């Protein structure tokens, strides 16, 4: 299933909690509540999972 228009997509550059920055590499719908969970490849070389409301798209990236 694809996220609705306006949601994050694979390749979007985002800022996560704590000011960590990276790129979305995977998105998954959580069927029980309709939220999206994203895996982000962070600039420090790690990956982390975040819910859609925790991420902010980095403008101009």
PDB file of N, CA, C and O in Angstrom:
ATOM      1  N   UNK A   1       0.836  -1.177   0.000  1.00  0.00           N
ATOM      2  CA  UNK A   1       0.000   0.000   0.000  1.00  0.00           C
ATOM      3  C   UNK A   1       0.884   1.244   0.000  1.00  0.00           C
ATOM      4  O   UNK A   1       1.899   1.286   0.696  1.00  0.00           O
ATOM      5  N   UNK A   2       0.513   2.228  -0.756  1.00  0.00           N
ATOM      6  CA  UNK A   2       1.262   3.479  -0.851  1.00  0.00           C
ATOM      7  C   UNK A   2       0.717   4.510   0.137  1.00  0.00           C
ATOM      8  O   UNK A   2      -0.489   4.559   0.379  1.00  0.00           O
ATOM      9  N   UNK A   3       1.609   5.341   0.715  1.00  0.00           N
ATOM     10  CA  UNK A   3       1.113   6.381   1.609  1.00  0.00           C
ATOM     11  C   UNK A   3       0.298   7.411   0.848  1.00  0.00           C
ATOM     12  O   UNK A   3       0.532   7.620  -0.342  1.00  0.00           O
ATOM     13  N   UNK A   4      -0.653   8.056   1.505  1.00  0.00           N
ATOM     14  CA  UNK A   4      -1.460   9.078   0.828  1.00  0.00           C
ATOM     15  C   UNK A   4      -0.612  10.273   0.412  1.00  0.00           C
ATOM     16  O   UNK A   4       0.468  10.495   0.959  1.00  0.00           O
ATOM     17  N   UNK A   5      -1.094  11.025  -0.536  1.00  0.00           N
ATOM     18  CA  UNK A   5      -0.378  12.214  -1.015  1.00  0.00           C
ATOM     19  C   UNK A   5      -0.062  13.124   0.166  1.00  0.00           C
ATOM     20  O   UNK A   5      -0.885  13.310   1.062  1.00  0.00           O
ATOM     21  N   UNK A   6       1.131  13.680   0.151  1.00  0.00           N
ATOM     22  CA  UNK A   6       1.559  14.560   1.224  1.00  0.00           C
ATOM     23  C   UNK A   6       2.341  13.852   2.308  1.00  0.00           C
ATOM     24  O   UNK A   6       2.993  14.501   3.126  1.00  0.00           O
ATOM     25  N   UNK A   7       2.286  12.530   2.329  1.00  0.00           N
ATOM     26  CA  UNK A   7       3.057  11.763   3.305  1.00  0.00           C
ATOM     27  C   UNK A   7       4.487  11.629   2.819  1.00  0.00           C
ATOM     28  O   UNK A   7       4.789  11.939   1.666  1.00  0.00           O
ATOM     29  N   UNK A   8       5.357  11.173   3.685  1.00  0.00           N
ATOM     30  CA  UNK A   8       6.747  10.939   3.313  1.00  0.00           C
ATOM     31  C   UNK A   8       6.821   9.783   2.323  1.00  0.00           C
ATOM     32  O   UNK A   8       5.991   8.874   2.343  1.00  0.00           O
ATOM     33  N   UNK A   9       7.822   9.833   1.464  1.00  0.00           N
ATOM     34  CA  UNK A   9       8.048   8.749   0.512  1.00  0.00           C
ATOM     35  C   UNK A   9       9.510   8.327   0.587  1.00  0.00           C
ATOM     36  O   UNK A   9      10.345   9.033   1.151  1.00  0.00           O
ATOM     37  N   UNK A  10       9.801   7.183   0.020  1.00  0.00           N
ATOM     38  CA  UNK A  10      11.165   6.672  -0.009  1.00  0.00           C
ATOM     39  C   UNK A  10      12.066   7.716  -0.662  1.00  0.00           C
ATOM     40  O   UNK A  10      11.742   8.253  -1.721  1.00  0.00           O
ATOM     41  N   UNK A  11      13.194   7.996  -0.024  1.00  0.00           N
ATOM     42  CA  UNK A  11      14.152   8.961  -0.553  1.00  0.00           C
ATOM     43  C   UNK A  11      14.025  10.356   0.037  1.00  0.00           C
ATOM     44  O   UNK A  11      14.933  11.173  -0.118  1.00  0.00           O
ATOM     45  N   UNK A  12      12.904  10.648   0.720  1.00  0.00           N
ATOM     46  CA  UNK A  12      12.751  11.966   1.343  1.00  0.00           C
ATOM     47  C   UNK A  12      13.801  12.159   2.429  1.00  0.00           C
ATOM     48  O   UNK A  12      14.103  11.237   3.187  1.00  0.00           O
ATOM     49  N   UNK A  13      14.345  13.347   2.495  1.00  0.00           N
ATOM     50  CA  UNK A  13      15.287  13.711   3.552  1.00  0.00           C
ATOM     51  C   UNK A  13      14.475  14.253   4.722  1.00  0.00           C
ATOM     52  O   UNK A  13      13.621  15.122   4.551  1.00  0.00           O
ATOM     53  N   UNK A  14      14.759  13.720   5.928  1.00  0.00           N
ATOM     54  CA  UNK A  14      13.944  14.056   7.091  1.00  0.00           C
ATOM     55  C   UNK A  14      14.816  14.345   8.307  1.00  0.00           C
ATOM     56  O   UNK A  14      15.982  13.957   8.386  1.00  0.00           O
ATOM     57  N   UNK A  15      14.191  15.049   9.252  1.00  0.00           N
ATOM     58  CA  UNK A  15      14.799  15.258  10.557  1.00  0.00           C
ATOM     59  C   UNK A  15      13.995  14.462  11.574  1.00  0.00           C
ATOM     60  O   UNK A  15      12.769  14.554  11.631  1.00  0.00           O
ATOM     61  N   UNK A  16      14.708  13.680  12.375  1.00  0.00           N
ATOM     62  CA  UNK A  16      14.094  12.842  13.397  1.00  0.00           C
ATOM     63  C   UNK A  16      14.270  13.505  14.767  1.00  0.00           C
ATOM     64  O   UNK A  16      14.979  14.505  14.880  1.00  0.00           O
ATOM     65  N   UNK A  17      13.638  12.963  15.799  1.00  0.00           N
ATOM     66  CA  UNK A  17      13.806  13.520  17.139  1.00  0.00           C
ATOM     67  C   UNK A  17      15.284  13.632  17.515  1.00  0.00           C
ATOM     68  O   UNK A  17      16.098  12.780  17.161  1.00  0.00           O
ATOM     69  N   UNK A  18      15.601  14.678  18.223  1.00  0.00           N
ATOM     70  CA  UNK A  18      16.990  14.898  18.642  1.00  0.00           C
ATOM     71  C   UNK A  18      17.837  15.570  17.581  1.00  0.00           C
ATOM     72  O   UNK A  18      19.052  15.690  17.738  1.00  0.00           O
ATOM     73  N   UNK A  19      17.200  16.016  16.488  1.00  0.00           N
ATOM     74  CA  UNK A  19      17.933  16.694  15.430  1.00  0.00           C
ATOM     75  C   UNK A  19      18.694  15.764  14.495  1.00  0.00           C
ATOM     76  O   UNK A  19      19.498  16.226  13.685  1.00  0.00           O
ATOM     77  N   UNK A  20      18.455  14.473  14.595  1.00  0.00           N
ATOM     78  CA  UNK A  20      19.125  13.509  13.709  1.00  0.00           C
ATOM     79  C   UNK A  20      18.520  13.622  12.313  1.00  0.00           C
ATOM     80  O   UNK A  20      17.305  13.746  12.159  1.00  0.00           O
ATOM     81  N   UNK A  21      19.385  13.577  11.300  1.00  0.00           N
ATOM     82  CA  UNK A  21      18.954  13.762   9.916  1.00  0.00           C
ATOM     83  C   UNK A  21      19.316  12.521   9.111  1.00  0.00           C
ATOM     84  O   UNK A  21      20.343  11.883   9.345  1.00  0.00           O
ATOM     85  N   UNK A  22      18.440  12.193   8.149  1.00  0.00           N
ATOM     86  CA  UNK A  22      18.694  11.045   7.285  1.00  0.00           C
ATOM     87  C   UNK A  22      17.681  10.969   6.162  1.00  0.00           C
ATOM     88  O   UNK A  22      16.941  11.919   5.904  1.00  0.00           O
ATOM     89  N   UNK A  23      17.660   9.806   5.489  1.00  0.00           N
ATOM     90  CA  UNK A  23      16.751   9.567   4.366  1.00  0.00           C
ATOM     91  C   UNK A  23      15.839   8.398   4.653  1.00  0.00           C
ATOM     92  O   UNK A  23      16.256   7.392   5.228  1.00  0.00           O
ATOM     93  N   UNK A  24      14.573   8.541   4.243  1.00  0.00           N
ATOM     94  CA  UNK A  24      13.596   7.458   4.385  1.00  0.00           C
ATOM     95  C   UNK A  24      13.973   6.341   3.411  1.00  0.00           C
ATOM     96  O   UNK A  24      14.145   6.579   2.215  1.00  0.00           O
ATOM     97  N   UNK A  25      14.101   5.116   3.937  1.00  0.00           N
ATOM     98  CA  UNK A  25      14.446   3.978   3.092  1.00  0.00           C
ATOM     99  C   UNK A  25      13.339   2.932   3.037  1.00  0.00           C
ATOM    100  O   UNK A  25      13.386   2.016   2.216  1.00  0.00           O
ATOM    101  N   UNK A  26      12.343   3.068   3.910  1.00  0.00           N
ATOM    102  CA  UNK A  26      11.248   2.092   3.924  1.00  0.00           C
ATOM    103  C   UNK A  26      10.049   2.696   4.640  1.00  0.00           C
ATOM    104  O   UNK A  26      10.202   3.425   5.621  1.00  0.00           O
ATOM    105  N   UNK A  27       8.871   2.392   4.151  1.00  0.00           N
ATOM    106  CA  UNK A  27       7.640   2.834   4.797  1.00  0.00           C
ATOM    107  C   UNK A  27       6.680   1.678   4.931  1.00  0.00           C
ATOM    108  O   UNK A  27       6.615   0.813   4.057  1.00  0.00           O
ATOM    109  N   UNK A  28       5.931   1.656   6.025  1.00  0.00           N
ATOM    110  CA  UNK A  28       5.014   0.548   6.284  1.00  0.00           C
ATOM    111  C   UNK A  28       3.770   1.075   6.990  1.00  0.00           C
ATOM    112  O   UNK A  28       3.868   1.817   7.967  1.00  0.00           O
ATOM    113  N   UNK A  29       2.622   0.693   6.498  1.00  0.00           N
ATOM    114  CA  UNK A  29       1.352   1.054   7.127  1.00  0.00           C
ATOM    115  C   UNK A  29       1.115   0.165   8.340  1.00  0.00           C
ATOM    116  O   UNK A  29       1.282  -1.053   8.269  1.00  0.00           O
ATOM    117  N   UNK A  30       0.727   0.773   9.444  1.00  0.00           N
ATOM    118  CA  UNK A  30       0.333   0.019  10.628  1.00  0.00           C
ATOM    119  C   UNK A  30      -1.185  -0.126  10.543  1.00  0.00           C
ATOM    120  O   UNK A  30      -1.923   0.825  10.802  1.00  0.00           O
ATOM    121  N   UNK A  31      -1.634  -1.298  10.187  1.00  0.00           N
ATOM    122  CA  UNK A  31      -3.048  -1.526   9.883  1.00  0.00           C
ATOM    123  C   UNK A  31      -3.972  -1.258  11.068  1.00  0.00           C
ATOM    124  O   UNK A  31      -5.114  -0.841  10.873  1.00  0.00           O
ATOM    125  N   UNK A  32      -3.505  -1.486  12.270  1.00  0.00           N
ATOM    126  CA  UNK A  32      -4.384  -1.354  13.434  1.00  0.00           C
ATOM    127  C   UNK A  32      -4.803   0.087  13.714  1.00  0.00           C
ATOM    128  O   UNK A  32      -5.872   0.321  14.279  1.00  0.00           O
ATOM    129  N   UNK A  33      -3.963   1.063  13.321  1.00  0.00           N
ATOM    130  CA  UNK A  33      -4.319   2.449  13.629  1.00  0.00           C
ATOM    131  C   UNK A  33      -4.163   3.419  12.454  1.00  0.00           C
ATOM    132  O   UNK A  33      -4.461   4.605  12.593  1.00  0.00           O
ATOM    133  N   UNK A  34      -3.703   2.935  11.309  1.00  0.00           N
ATOM    134  CA  UNK A  34      -3.600   3.767  10.116  1.00  0.00           C
ATOM    135  C   UNK A  34      -2.386   4.669  10.064  1.00  0.00           C
ATOM    136  O   UNK A  34      -2.250   5.462   9.131  1.00  0.00           O
ATOM    137  N   UNK A  35      -1.509   4.570  11.033  1.00  0.00           N
ATOM    138  CA  UNK A  35      -0.281   5.371  11.026  1.00  0.00           C
ATOM    139  C   UNK A  35       0.747   4.715  10.112  1.00  0.00           C
ATOM    140  O   UNK A  35       0.616   3.546   9.747  1.00  0.00           O
ATOM    141  N   UNK A  36       1.762   5.475   9.750  1.00  0.00           N
ATOM    142  CA  UNK A  36       2.861   4.946   8.953  1.00  0.00           C
ATOM    143  C   UNK A  36       4.122   4.902   9.793  1.00  0.00           C
ATOM    144  O   UNK A  36       4.405   5.830  10.550  1.00  0.00           O
ATOM    145  N   UNK A  37       4.880   3.823   9.658  1.00  0.00           N
ATOM    146  CA  UNK A  37       6.173   3.664  10.315  1.00  0.00           C
ATOM    147  C   UNK A  37       7.238   3.713   9.222  1.00  0.00           C
ATOM    148  O   UNK A  37       7.117   3.053   8.190  1.00  0.00           O
ATOM    149  N   UNK A  38       8.270   4.496   9.464  1.00  0.00           N
ATOM    150  CA  UNK A  38       9.330   4.668   8.476  1.00  0.00           C
ATOM    151  C   UNK A  38      10.666   4.237   9.039  1.00  0.00           C
ATOM    152  O   UNK A  38      10.965   4.475  10.209  1.00  0.00           O
ATOM    153  N   UNK A  39      11.471   3.597   8.196  1.00  0.00           N
ATOM    154  CA  UNK A  39      12.855   3.310   8.532  1.00  0.00           C
ATOM    155  C   UNK A  39      13.689   4.392   7.879  1.00  0.00           C
ATOM    156  O   UNK A  39      13.552   4.673   6.688  1.00  0.00           O
ATOM    157  N   UNK A  40      14.564   5.000   8.683  1.00  0.00           N
ATOM    158  CA  UNK A  40      15.377   6.113   8.220  1.00  0.00           C
ATOM    159  C   UNK A  40      16.843   5.723   8.323  1.00  0.00           C
ATOM    160  O   UNK A  40      17.303   5.295   9.381  1.00  0.00           O
ATOM    161  N   UNK A  41      17.587   5.874   7.210  1.00  0.00           N
ATOM    162  CA  UNK A  41      19.037   5.709   7.211  1.00  0.00           C
ATOM    163  C   UNK A  41      19.620   7.051   7.632  1.00  0.00           C
ATOM    164  O   UNK A  41      19.598   8.016   6.868  1.00  0.00           O
ATOM    165  N   UNK A  42      20.138   7.104   8.844  1.00  0.00           N
ATOM    166  CA  UNK A  42      20.633   8.354   9.402  1.00  0.00           C
ATOM    167  C   UNK A  42      22.036   8.671   8.891  1.00  0.00           C
ATOM    168  O   UNK A  42      22.783   7.773   8.505  1.00  0.00           O
ATOM    169  N   UNK A  43      22.380   9.942   8.893  1.00  0.00           N
ATOM    170  CA  UNK A  43      23.684  10.385   8.395  1.00  0.00           C
ATOM    171  C   UNK A  43      24.850   9.825   9.200  1.00  0.00           C
ATOM    172  O   UNK A  43      25.977   9.783   8.706  1.00  0.00           O
ATOM    173  N   UNK A  44      24.592   9.394  10.433  1.00  0.00           N
ATOM    174  CA  UNK A  44      25.681   8.830  11.246  1.00  0.00           C
ATOM    175  C   UNK A  44      25.955   7.360  10.927  1.00  0.00           C
ATOM    176  O   UNK A  44      26.787   6.727  11.578  1.00  0.00           O
ATOM    177  N   UNK A  45      25.252   6.813   9.920  1.00  0.00           N
ATOM    178  CA  UNK A  45      25.487   5.441   9.482  1.00  0.00           C
ATOM    179  C   UNK A  45      24.578   4.408  10.113  1.00  0.00           C
ATOM    180  O   UNK A  45      24.680   3.225   9.786  1.00  0.00           O
ATOM    181  N   UNK A  46      23.698   4.815  11.000  1.00  0.00           N
ATOM    182  CA  UNK A  46      22.769   3.885  11.629  1.00  0.00           C
ATOM    183  C   UNK A  46      21.398   3.997  10.970  1.00  0.00           C
ATOM    184  O   UNK A  46      21.152   4.909  10.180  1.00  0.00           O
ATOM    185  N   UNK A  47      20.514   3.069  11.298  1.00  0.00           N
ATOM    186  CA  UNK A  47      19.122   3.155  10.858  1.00  0.00           C
ATOM    187  C   UNK A  47      18.239   3.131  12.095  1.00  0.00           C
ATOM    188  O   UNK A  47      18.613   2.585  13.133  1.00  0.00           O
ATOM    189  N   UNK A  48      17.070   3.726  11.969  1.00  0.00           N
ATOM    190  CA  UNK A  48      16.118   3.759  13.079  1.00  0.00           C
ATOM    191  C   UNK A  48      14.710   3.816  12.515  1.00  0.00           C
ATOM    192  O   UNK A  48      14.491   4.321  11.414  1.00  0.00           O
ATOM    193  N   UNK A  49      13.755   3.294  13.277  1.00  0.00           N
ATOM    194  CA  UNK A  49      12.339   3.336  12.904  1.00  0.00           C
ATOM    195  C   UNK A  49      11.646   4.453  13.665  1.00  0.00           C
ATOM    196  O   UNK A  49      11.871   4.644  14.860  1.00  0.00           O
ATOM    197  N   UNK A  50      10.792   5.194  12.946  1.00  0.00           N
ATOM    198  CA  UNK A  50      10.040   6.289  13.539  1.00  0.00           C
ATOM    199  C   UNK A  50       8.616   6.256  13.015  1.00  0.00           C
ATOM    200  O   UNK A  50       8.369   5.784  11.905  1.00  0.00           O
ATOM    201  N   UNK A  51       7.687   6.753  13.803  1.00  0.00           N
ATOM    202  CA  UNK A  51       6.322   6.927  13.339  1.00  0.00           C
ATOM    203  C   UNK A  51       6.232   8.221  12.546  1.00  0.00           C
ATOM    204  O   UNK A  51       7.060   9.117  12.709  1.00  0.00           O
ATOM    205  N   UNK A  52       5.218   8.315  11.684  1.00  0.00           N
ATOM    206  CA  UNK A  52       5.098   9.463  10.785  1.00  0.00           C
ATOM    207  C   UNK A  52       5.101  10.804  11.515  1.00  0.00           C
ATOM    208  O   UNK A  52       5.700  11.764  11.030  1.00  0.00           O
ATOM    209  N   UNK A  53       4.453  10.887  12.656  1.00  0.00           N
ATOM    210  CA  UNK A  53       4.364  12.176  13.348  1.00  0.00           C
ATOM    211  C   UNK A  53       5.677  12.592  14.008  1.00  0.00           C
ATOM    212  O   UNK A  53       5.808  13.733  14.451  1.00  0.00           O
ATOM    213  N   UNK A  54       6.659  11.675  14.080  1.00  0.00           N
ATOM    214  CA  UNK A  54       7.940  11.999  14.691  1.00  0.00           C
ATOM    215  C   UNK A  54       8.922  12.633  13.717  1.00  0.00           C
ATOM    216  O   UNK A  54       9.936  13.193  14.133  1.00  0.00           O
ATOM    217  N   UNK A  55       8.630  12.548  12.428  1.00  0.00           N
ATOM    218  CA  UNK A  55       9.564  13.014  11.397  1.00  0.00           C
ATOM    219  C   UNK A  55       9.105  14.323  10.772  1.00  0.00           C
ATOM    220  O   UNK A  55       7.913  14.613  10.674  1.00  0.00           O
ATOM    221  N   UNK A  56      10.092  15.099  10.354  1.00  0.00           N
ATOM    222  CA  UNK A  56       9.808  16.367   9.661  1.00  0.00           C
ATOM    223  C   UNK A  56      10.652  16.393   8.399  1.00  0.00           C
ATOM    224  O   UNK A  56      11.868  16.208   8.449  1.00  0.00           O
ATOM    225  N   UNK A  57      10.003  16.622   7.271  1.00  0.00           N
ATOM    226  CA  UNK A  57      10.711  16.703   5.990  1.00  0.00           C
ATOM    227  C   UNK A  57      11.657  17.896   6.024  1.00  0.00           C
ATOM    228  O   UNK A  57      11.274  18.986   6.449  1.00  0.00           O
ATOM    229  N   UNK A  58      12.905  17.690   5.571  1.00  0.00           N
ATOM    230  CA  UNK A  58      13.891  18.765   5.528  1.00  0.00           C
ATOM    231  C   UNK A  58      13.654  19.543   4.243  1.00  0.00           C
ATOM    232  O   UNK A  58      13.731  18.971   3.155  1.00  0.00           O
ATOM    233  N   UNK A  59      13.363  20.855   4.350  1.00  0.00           N
ATOM    234  CA  UNK A  59      13.073  21.642   3.143  1.00  0.00           C
ATOM    235  C   UNK A  59      14.296  21.763   2.235  1.00  0.00           C
ATOM    236  O   UNK A  59      15.430  21.889   2.697  1.00  0.00           O
ATOM    237  N   UNK A  60      14.029  21.720   0.941  1.00  0.00           N
ATOM    238  CA  UNK A  60      15.077  21.916  -0.056  1.00  0.00           C
ATOM    239  C   UNK A  60      16.048  20.767  -0.209  1.00  0.00           C
ATOM    240  O   UNK A  60      17.110  20.930  -0.811  1.00  0.00           O
ATOM    241  N   UNK A  61      15.703  19.608   0.326  1.00  0.00           N
ATOM    242  CA  UNK A  61      16.633  18.468   0.231  1.00  0.00           C
ATOM    243  C   UNK A  61      16.211  17.508  -0.840  1.00  0.00           C
ATOM    244  O   UNK A  61      16.876  16.495  -1.058  1.00  0.00           O
TER     245      UNK A  61
END
